[in-house]
Amino acid sequence: MSLPEALKADREERIEDAAKLYEHALKVSPTNLLALINLIVLYWVSTDMGFYAARHLPDEFVRRAGDRY
């Protein structure tokens, strides 16, 4: 698992996969600013009702995104 995989998942709107991959990238490299900023934005946008409804994100993921954001 790597940052390029996270970026690819993000581009493909595989939101939950992207979040997991960004989290992993940050465990490997806690100072990776790109992974951190992208994960923050991903969690933030995932709490928007229109965004998560259109993508059918699970409630559990949306709650976790809000908590982690």
Secondary structure, DSSP 4 states (H G I P E B T S, - for coil): --HHHHHHHHHTT-HHHHHHHHHHHHHH-TT-HHHHHHHHHHHHHHTSHHHHHHTT--HHHHHHHHHH-
